[in-house]
Amino acid sequence: MTTDHPENHAPQAEPAPRSKARYALALIPLAVFAGFAAVAGKMLYDQDVNGLDVSAIPSALIDKPAPALALPPLEGANLPALTTQAIAGRLTLVNVFASWCVPCRQEHPLLKQLATDPRLTIVGINYKDRNDNALRFLGELGNPYKAIGVDPNGKAAIDWGVYGIPESYLVGADGTILYKRVGPFDERSVRDDLLPAIARATQRG
């Protein structure tokens, strides 16, 4: 006959602390996803309801010194290389572009107009492009740039925190990034965002 010991009726042990930690770790990706979803939902809501221009994504580089530039020139363009020294002391619009970028073509006429503004110097970072295609792009659409540097591997774009192209940065004469535009310029963004930023930079000297 089997003896019925009290330990046979002991309550089941609770999960070990290690198991609880494993459950908590499993919930982290869900929490991160929920956070991203909330941010995306807020941006879409602001865009649709409040008219927020989500292309004007804030940048951690605003009001910070611009990353150093030391890019070789676009061969055949007869323009200088893009270096920090090339833009020093000038209010400069640094525009990231490529011949394969359709929105770059859309904004290009506006860049040509801006190039006539005596307050502003426009330079280009040619991003992951072929030399001959970049030259053809400029030959077809015109050249608004005072200097072009080639960035075949995208290293400079990473340094500047580029989300996607086209992308533009307004850099003050003192080398500080004053304004950032993600995506192509249109007439509204030039009128309402870029030109006021240029005016403020000019007034403060």
Secondary structure, 3 states (H helix, E strand, C coil): CCCCCHHHHCCCCCCCHHHHHHHHHHHHHHHHHHHHHHHHHHHHHHHHHCCCCCCCCCCCCCCCECCCCEECECCCCCCCCEEHHHHCCCCEEEEEECCCCHHHHHHHHHHHHHCCCCCCEEEEEEECCCHHHHHHHHHHHCCCCCEEEEECCCHHHHHCCCCCCCEEEEECCCCEEEEEEECCCCHHHHHHHHHHHHHHHHHHC
